[in-house]
Amino acid sequence: MSDSERLDKLEKIVESNARAIETLANEWQKDREEAKKYRKQMYEWMARLSASQANFWEMQADYYRHLKDVEDRQAMMLEILNRVTSKDKEG
């Protein structure tokens, strides 16, 4: 094989390697952008989940507060009922 043929072969190998490197770099950049997009999406989902959990716990607290109000009113009504019935027994 002559020097010229070797040089041509080396040039083809270098060009092929350069194209492969460029392709890999482009694919790597695409993968990076895609990962960034997915990471952003994941953080958005996590934020929505956190907001939903906060709403749930707020509703839960409201429920227990209303339940306590009902219990307090029931106790008040029983107290009034006991007073009324005890007056009826006395009188």
N, C-alpha and C positions, 0 to 999 in steps of 0.2 A: 504494500500500500504506500502510495507516495505521500509526501508531506502535504500536498495540496488536498488530497482526498481526506487525510486525517484532519486537516484544518476545517474542511467542509463538514465533516462528521461532527467535530467538536462544536462548530457554530450551530448546527442543527440541534445538538443536545442542549446547548446553552439556551437557544431560543425556546425549545420545548420546556426546559426547566423554568424559564422566565414566565412562560404562559401558565404553567402549572402553579407557580408561586402567586401570580396575579389572580388566578381563579380561586385559589385557596384564600387569599387575602380578601377577595370580594365576598366569598361565602362566609368567612369569619365575621366580616362586617355585618352581613345580613343576619347571621345568627345572633350577633350582639344586639342589633336593633330589635330583633324579635324578642329576645330575652328581656330587654328593657321594657318593651310594650307589655309583655306578660307580667312582669314585676309590677308595673304601674297598675295594671288591671287587678292584680292580686291585692295591692294596697287599697284600691278603691272598694273591692269586695269586703276587705277586713274593716274598712271604715263604715260601710253600710251595715255590716254585722254588728259592730260595736254600737251604732246608733239604734239598731233594732233591739239589741239587748238592753240598752238604756231605756228605751220606750217600754219594753216588757216589764222591767223592774219598777218603773214609774207607775205603770198600770197596776202592778201587783200591790204596790204601796197604797195606791188609791183604793183598791179593793179592800185591803185590810183596814184602812181608815174608815171606809163606809161600814164595814162589818162592825167595827168598834162603836161607831155612832148608833147603829141599830141595836147593839147590845146595851149601850147606855140608855137609849130610849125605852127599851124593853124593861130595864131595871127601874127606870123612872115610872113607867106605867104600872109595874107591879107594886111599887111603893105607894102610888096613888090609890090603886085598887085595894091594897091592904088597909090603908087609912080609911077609905070609904066603907069597907066591909067591917072594920073594927068599930066605927062609929055606929053602924047599923046594929051591931051586936050590943053595944052599950045602951043605945037609946031605945 
